[in-house]
Amino acid sequence: MQGLLGVSRVIDRVLATLAGIGGWMGFALVVVVCYDVITRYFGVPKPAGLNSTMIQEFEYWLHSGLIVFAIGYAYTRNAHVRIELLRDSFSNRTKHLIEVIGLLAALIPYAAIGLYLSWPFVKQSFISGEISKSQTGLSNLWIVKAGLLVLFGMLLLAGISQLIKSLAGLSGALGADEEEELLGGGH
């Protein structure tokens, strides 16, 4: 079980690193929005052939990236909805069991199906050279659509990591601090 917990820790570190990238995308989003507002409302010219449509579409790309790169980490940090009113009265063993059932019945299959169904969508976008519907918009839309693959992949990794920890909790292999982090609710 300790080897699997090591795998879980590696997954958690990867998700935390990617969430950091998402955080920088959030910072870039703020900068780009400010730039967009200043150039649009104060008449500042846009350099290098940029236009308002391109900037606004890039804002959408950054916002998508922020969500995509943060979602797996957020799940491992218990930043998702739970029914705390009922759950708080359960024993830790019951909480672990509910987590295992939820991961195996919902999150992991959902992420796997999402990956499976997203791949043709992204592939077709890449092959066709899909561009913005706006004549002055961005090209290479497959990049933002590939975010679906990253999102579902990160959710799948987060689900696997949480499954390992929950199984370790069921077997009594988690330390008290790890168990509190896993079951604490994060709120």
N, C-alpha and C positions, 0 to 999 in steps of 0.2 A: 504494500500500500504506500510506503514511503516513496518508492520510485514514481508511482502515479501522482502523488502529491507534488513531487518535483516537476513533473510535466505540467501540472496545474499552475505552479508558480511561474514557470517559463511562459505559459500562455498568458497569465495575468500581467507579466512584465511587458510582453509584446503588445497587449491591448492598452496598457498604460502609456507606452511609447507612442502608439498610434493616436491615442486620445490627446497626447501633447501636440501632435501635428494638427489635430482638429482644433485644439485651442489656438494655435497660431493662425489657422484659417479664420477663426472667429475674430482675432485681432485684425487680420488683413481685411476682413469684411467691414469692420468699423472704418478702417482707413479708406477703403474704396467707396463706401457710402458717403463719407465726408467729402472725398474728392468729387464724387458725382454731384453732390448738392452744391458745392462751391462753384464747379464749372458750369452747372446748369443755371443756377439762380443769380450768380454774380458775373456772368459773361466771360469767364476765364476760358481762353481757347484750349482745346484738347490737342495734345501733341500726337505725333506718329500715326495719324490716320484713325485715331480712336473716335468713336461717336457714342452718344448717350445710350443707344441700344446695346452696343457691345459692353459698355460698363455695367448696365443693369443686368444683362445676362450673366456677366461675370460675378455679380453680386449673388445671383441665384446659384451659380456653381460653388461659390465659397460657402454659402449657407448649407447647401447639400453636403459639401465636404465636411463641414463642422459636425453635422448630425451623423454622417456615415462613420467618421473616424472616432466618434465619442460613444456610440451606442453599445459596443461590446464591453468597453470599460465600465460604462454606467451600469450595465447589468451585473457585472461582478461586484460592484460597490452597492448593490441593493437599491439603486435609484429607480426602481420600477414599482408599480402599484401592487400592493398586497392588501388583503382584508385583515388588517391588524386587530380589529375588534375580536375576531374569532381566534386568530393565530396566536395571539399573546397568551392565551390560556392553555395552549398545548404544551406538552413536554418537548424537549429538544429532539428526542427520538422521533416523535410524531412529525415535528417540523421537517426533519431530514427526510422522512418517508414521503411527505407531501411534496417536498422539493424534487425528489427523485422521480416521482410519478409525473409531476408537472413538466419536468425536463424531458422525460422519455415520451410522454404522450402529446406534448404541445410544442415546446420551444425547439428542440432538436429536429423533429420532423418538419416543422414550419420553416426553419432555416434551410434545411436540405432541399425542400420543395422550392423555396424561393431561389436558391442557387440554380437548381435544375431549370426552372421556368425563366429565369433572367438571362441565362447564357445565350439562347437563340436571339433574344431581343437585342442584346449588346452586340453579338456577332453580326446581325443584319445591319445594324447601325454603322458598324465599322466597314463592312464590305461595301455598303452602298455609298459611303462617304457622306453620310447624313450631315446636313448643315441646318442652321437656324431657319425657321419659317420666314423670318424677317430678312429682307435683302441686305440689310446693313448689320446683321447679327453675326454671331460667332460660328465658326466651322468646327468640325471634329466633335460633334455631339456625343459620339460613342464614349468619350472620356467621362462625361457626367453620368451617362447611362451605366458605365462600368462601375459606378458607385454602388449600384444594386448588388453586384457580385461581392464587392468589398463589404458592404453592410451585412448581407446574409452570411458571408464567410466569417465575419467577426462575431455575429450572433451565434453561429455554430460553435466557434472556438470558445466563446464565453459559456455556452451551454455545456460543453464538454468539461471545461474547467470546474464549473459549479457542480456538475454531476460527480466528478472525482471527489470533490470536497464533501459533498453530501453522502456519498458512499463511505468515505472515510469517517464521517460523523456517525453514521449508522454502526460502523464496526468499532467505534471508540478510539480511532487513531488520530483524531484531531485534538490539538491542545486547546485549553480553555479560551485563549485569546483568538485562535483561528476560528473556533466555533462561534464566539461572540461576533466576529467580523462576518462570518457566513450567515448567521441567523439574526443578527441584530436589527435588521430592518433598514438601517441607514438613514433614518429620519430623525 
